[in-house]
Amino acid sequence: MTRDTVTPSGGGSAGPDPSRFKLSHHGTTIFTVMSRLAAEKGAVNLGQGFPDFEPPPQLLESVARQLGARHNQYAPMAGVPSLLEQIAMRLEARYGVTVDPETQVTVTAGATEAIFCAIQAVVHAGDEVILLDPCFDCYAPAVELAGGRAVRVPLALPGFGIDFALLSGAVTSRTRLVVVNTPHNPSGALVTGGDWSRLATLLEGTGAYVLSDEVYDHLVYDGRRHATVLGVPGLRERAFAVFSFGKVCNATGWKIGYCVAPAALTEAVRNIHQYVTFSVSAPVQWGLADFLATRPPFLDDIAAFYQGRRDRFAALVADSRFTLVPSAGTYFQLLDYSRISDRPDVEFCSDLIDRHGVVAIPLSPFCESPPAARLLRFCFAKSDETLQAAAERLRRA
């Protein structure tokens, strides 16, 4: 038998073998597990990365108008043209990057779909894909589904920078793709322009592509600026850059992302995208296009807003036994619990829920091997009331 079937046996029937289902060994994501525990235990949820805050009223009004404007059928496969144009204009204004909206931008059902489609587009059986650990948990399964092999390269502690000596040793003739995430989830660390230049030099003369997950590009703090792969000569022609409206507009449930790449790579992404979702919510796309056309200050001000959330959370836990790890971006904060316990992070997270009623995310699910440091990820994109309630409990840990 080559397929999972119900096979008659002794007058009865045997069910399918779950071990033969794809990705069955990965189980349920840590985010789903922890959010379920938060609901069951009535715990304060600083685990899954979604904000307590609503999208800007102007955006909500714009989408509401489009719901009544007969945009109720399929959007064009690549995206609503006016939204593609606004994306291109925003990249030019923000990063000085010029892209052709018709041939280099694709709207996707969240950044996760863009990442999946880019990996499926270029990775073949036996190819190697370098992942920098800790990394978001959707990368490796997409590589596996493409028939590739994930090669894990740990980021350097304590700052979660790229260890170029390790990375150089991992690049081989079989390397098809290098996946980079900046600002970095879960640490909040940033890839700098210098890092991108070193990566360009390292990959020179190879056939490897780069997938840059930049979904938190607007959430960079302390006067620093996001460095996009699209601005790096030597990388841009081989790079997929992925962004998210959901993350930067407080609308994670809308699942609206986009992928920017050279025309040939964009065509490859669209070849996959058309058979995964084909197109994305038409009224939301039209609403986003109208919103962006007004040049709203919201997207320029959101970094200062979330920096305030970060600093508020840091102040609230300053007198706890947790040790703060600097976060330069995203809406996540790592806390080191080594002064409290030497237990593995998943066990400590479970204990934190049971004994103190706070949900965090352990780092080990982001890594192939358990991380050397004892760190938990907390989401600070929450109201004062939520942060205060969590901090009061954390100070008792």
Secondary structure as UniProt FT lines:
FT   STRAND          7..9
FT   TURN            10..11
FT   STRAND          12..14
FT   HELIX           18..20
FT   TURN            22..23
FT   HELIX           24..26
FT   HELIX           30..41
FT   STRAND          44..45
FT   HELIX           57..67
FT   TURN            68..70
FT   TURN            77..78
FT   HELIX           81..95
FT   HELIX           101..104
FT   STRAND          105..108
FT   HELIX           110..122
FT   TURN            125..126
FT   STRAND          128..133
FT   TURN            137..138
FT   HELIX           139..145
FT   TURN            146..147
FT   STRAND          149..154
FT   TURN            157..160
FT   HELIX           164..170
FT   TURN            173..174
FT   STRAND          175..181
FT   TURN            185..187
FT   HELIX           193..203
FT   TURN            204..205
FT   STRAND          209..213
FT   TURN            215..218
FT   TURN            222..223
FT   HELIX           229..231
FT   TURN            233..235
FT   HELIX           236..238
FT   STRAND          239..244
FT   HELIX           245..248
FT   TURN            249..250
FT   HELIX           252..254
FT   STRAND          257..260
FT   HELIX           263..276
FT   HELIX           282..293
FT   HELIX           298..316
FT   TURN            317..319
FT   STRAND          323..325
FT   TURN            330..331
FT   STRAND          332..336
FT   TURN            338..340
FT   HELIX           345..351
FT   HELIX           352..356
FT   STRAND          358..359
FT   STRAND          361..362
FT   HELIX           364..366
FT   STRAND          375..379
FT   HELIX           384..394
FT   TURN            395..396
//
